[in-house]
Amino acid sequence: MRRPLAILAGVLLTGALTLPASAADGDEDFTIKDPRITESSGLAASRQHPGIYWTHNDQDTGAFLYAVDSRTGETVATITMTGVGTPRDVEAISMGPDNQLYVGDIGDNDGVQWPYVWVYRLPEPKTLKDQTIRATQYVVKYSDGTRDAESLVVHPKTGRVYIIDKQEDGGHLYEGPAELSASGTNVFKPTVPVDMWATDAAFSPDGRTLAVRGYFGGVAYDWNGGRLKRLERISVPLGQGESASYSTDGTKLMLGSEGAGSSVVANDAPGDTGSDSSSGGGSSASSDDSGDSGRTGDLKVGAIAVVVACVVVFGLRRLLRRG
């Protein structure tokens, strides 16, 4: 029986080693397959559910959020938000501290200049299933008048909310109060220029880098305590690019577009990848397939495969002895 057992162990080991190391990491290209999602205007990586990205339409038949599995492109949960008004133009979604989702109803579809806009906050569900979740609604005004905006980001460490207005010749970063109030108006004030016609933005997981994208390109900034320092240009896919999110591990910048069956492209993250284990600095911590990062991932997968194969072999031997 030793030879069959050895062959079986070899088959199991080979199969385990051929599994992609990032299969569940959510850092690869994928296509959104849900026919209901025709105007994906925001993207946020889940921290509780590896490989899951939250998105939404800019206009929908209700206050819906969709959890898309990047491994399959399928929607695995639909959230209906309650406690909010009828959404106008939902343009952004961001994951804040403590697994809180922030949704920006901040656009101006049809050129309407709203006297105020809304931000919604709700806890990311621990279980992925269709469900209704009550959200907190915040009223937002800008200190310098009405603005069109499509970019909302939440700093992953402080929880402070920021909005970037959308202007062809570049806009500004607007800073919200240290804590949003659900009982009054939250005034957002411009702080620094952003030289981008911004359609979305995302913080790296450690909050050190802010990536801002537009239709034709993007810019990565060193956050620098909110005093932005330009790092580098970002290449974006062609098309009506409306969304951006870092992968959970910070190694990729995920860039999405509108349209039915729209794609999300994984690009190497600019600047510091923002992983907690990074040593800082301005260079990217991501590496190509031949780098140390890739070898480390392969070693982890190999080690797991060996353990699985050994457990199966020893388990079969005990069963055969009992027989």
N, C-alpha and C positions, 0 to 999 in steps of 0.2 A: 504493500500500500504506500510505501514511501515515495515511489516515483509519481503516482497520480497526485499525491498531496503536494509534492514539489511543483508539479505542473500547475495545479490549481493556485498555489501561492504566487507563482510567476505571473499567471494571468491577472490575478487581482492586483498585484503590484504594478504591472504594466498599465492596467486600466486607471489606477489611481494617479499614476505619474502623468498620464495624458490629460488629466483634468486641468483646465486653465486655472492658474493661481488666482486670478481676479474674477472668477465667475460670479461671485456674490458681492463684489466690492462696489459695483455700480460705477466703474470708471472706464467703460467701453461704449462705443457708439450704439445707439438703439433707435428704433422707430416707434412712434406712438401709434398704436393700432385702433384705439377706441374711436368709432365713427362719430361719437358725440363731441370729441375734442377736435374742433376745427380751427380754433384761434388760440393755441397755447401761448399765453403771454407772460408766463412766469414759471420759475423752476426752483425747487428747493429740495436738497438731499435730506432724506430721513437719517437720523442718528440711531433710532431704535430698531429700524428695519433695514438691514443691509441691502443695497441694490434698489431701494424704492425711492422714487422722486415724486414730489407733489407738484401738480400743475392745475391750471384753470383756464377757462375761456375768458376773453375780455368782456364779452357779452354772452349771457346764458339765460336759460329759462328759469333759473333759480340761483340761490347762493351755494354753488357746488364747488367742491375741491375733489380732485381725482388722484389716487395713489397708483402710479404706474410702475410696474416691475421692469427694470431695465434689462433683465435677462430675457424677457419674452416680448416686451412692448405692450403687454396687456394691462388693463386696469384691474386692480385687485381689491379696491375699495373706493366707494364714493361717499363723501361727507357732505351732508346738508347742514349748513350753518343756520342756526336760529338766533334770535336776539339782535338781528341786524335789519336795517331797512332793505328796500329793493336795490340791489347793486346797480350802479350806473355804468362804470367802465373799470373793471378790475384788471390791473396791469402788472401786479408784482406780488410775489410771495417770498418770505424769508423765514429761516429757522433761527429763533433766538435761544437764549439760555433756557435750561430746564425743559427742553423739548416743547417750547411754545412756538406755534406757527403765527406769523404776522402776515396779513393780507392787505395789500394796498389798493383800495378803490379810489384811485387818484388820477385817472385819465380824463380826457374831455372829448369823448366821441362826438362827432358832428360839430366840433368847434365850440361847444357850449362852455362858457366860463362860469364854473360853479363858485359861489361865494365861500364854500367850504367843501372839503372832501373827507373821506372816511378811511380809517385804519381799523381792521378787525384783528382780534387776538383770540386764539383758542388752543387748548392743549392737543398735541398730537396724540391720537388714540394708541393705546398699547396693543390693541387687537385690530388687525386689518380686516374690516368687514363693512358693508354698507350700514351707515348709522347717522343719527342726528346728534350734533354737538352744539351746545350753546356757546356763542362767542361774545366777547366784550367789544363794543363799538366805541371808537374814539373819534371825536370831531376834530378836524385839523384845518387850520388856516395858515397862510403865509404872511409874514410880517410886511412884505412889499407887494401885496396884491395877488390876484389869481394867477395860477400857473398850470400849465399842462405838464404832467410828469408820468413816467412809466417805470421809474426805478425806485424801489424801496429796499433798504438794507437795515439789518439789525446787528449791532456789534455783538459778536459771540461771547464776549467777556463781560461787558458792561450792561448789555441789554438796551442800550440807547438806540432810538430809531432815527434814521436819516432818509431823506428823499433827495433825488437829483432831478431837477426840472429838465424838460426836453426842448432844446433850442438848436437850430441848425448851426449857429455860430458858437455853440458851447453854452453851458448853463452854470449852475452853482450847486454846491452841496448844501442842503438845508438841514440844520440840526434841530431835533425836537427836544422837549424838556427831558430832564434826567429820568423822570417817571411820567408816563402818560396818565392823564386824568379822564375817567369815564363820565365825570359829572360836569365838566366845563370844556372850554375850547382850548386846544393845544396849539400854541403858536410856534411855527417852525421858522427859523431865521437863517438867512444865507451866511455862510462862513468863508468858503474858498471857491475859486472858479474851478470848473471841470471842463477841460477842452475837448468835449465830445458831444455829439448829438445823441444823447443817451437813451437807449431803449431798455436797458436793464443793467444791473450791477450785482456784485456778490463780494462778500468778505471771505478771505481764506479762513480756515477753521481756527487759527490762532489769533485772527484779527489784525495781523500785521500788514496784510496786502488787501487793497480794494481794487477789484477788476471792474471796469466800466466798458460796456459794449454798445455799439451802434449798428446801423445797417451795413456799413462798409469797413468797419474796423473797430478797434478797441484800444484802451490804454490801461496799463497796470500802474497803480500808485502805491508807494510806501505810505501806509496809513499815518505814521509819524504823529500820533496823538490827535489826528484830525487836521494837521497841517500838511496837506498832501504833497508828496514829492514824486514826480514822474519817474517811473522805472523803465518801462519799455512799451513798445507797441504790441497789440494783440491781433493776430489774424483771426478772422471770423468766416464762417461758410457763407457762400452767396445765397441770397434770398431775403425774405422779410424776417430778419433776425430779431426776436422779441424777448429772448430769455437767456439767463446765465445762472449757473450755480457751480460751486466747487464740489467735487466728489467728497465724500465723508473723510477720506484720508488726506485730502488736500493735494493729491498728486496730479489731478486733472481739473481742467476748467470745462464744464459741460455747457455747450452752446446750442440752443434750440431755435426753431423757426415756427411761424404760423402755417396754417393750412392743414387739410385733411391728410392723415398719414405722414405727418411731419417728422423730420429726423432730428436727433440730438447727437451732436458730434463731440467727442472727447479729445480735447487738445491738452498738451502738456501744460501744466500750470505755470504762469509767469512768476518770476521772482522767487521768493521764499514760498515753498509749497504750503507752509502753515501746519504741518504735522507736528504734534506735541514733542516728538523726538528730534525735531530738527535743531540744528545748532545755531540757527539765525543766519543773518547776512543777506546779501542781495541776490545771490545766485540761486537758481532753481535746485531743489533737492530731488527732483525727479531725474530718472536716468533712463538710458535706452536699454534694449533687451540684453545687451552684453554687460551692463553695469552691475555694481554690487547689489543694488536693490533687486534686480531680477534674479541674481544668484541666491539672495537670501530667501526670496519667495519660493524659488525652486527647491531649496533645501527644506523649507517648512513643509511643502507639499510632499517631498520625498520621505521625510520623517514620519508624517502622518500615514503615508501609504505603507511603510514598513510595519508600523504598529498594527494597522488594520490586518495586513497579511498574516502577521504572527498570531494575532488573536484568533483568526479563522483557522489557521493550521493547528494550533494547540487545541482549539475547541473540537475540531474534527477528530483529532487523535484520541481525545478523552471519550468521545462518543463511540469510536470504533472499538476501544478497549472494553467499554461497557457491553458492547454488542457481542 
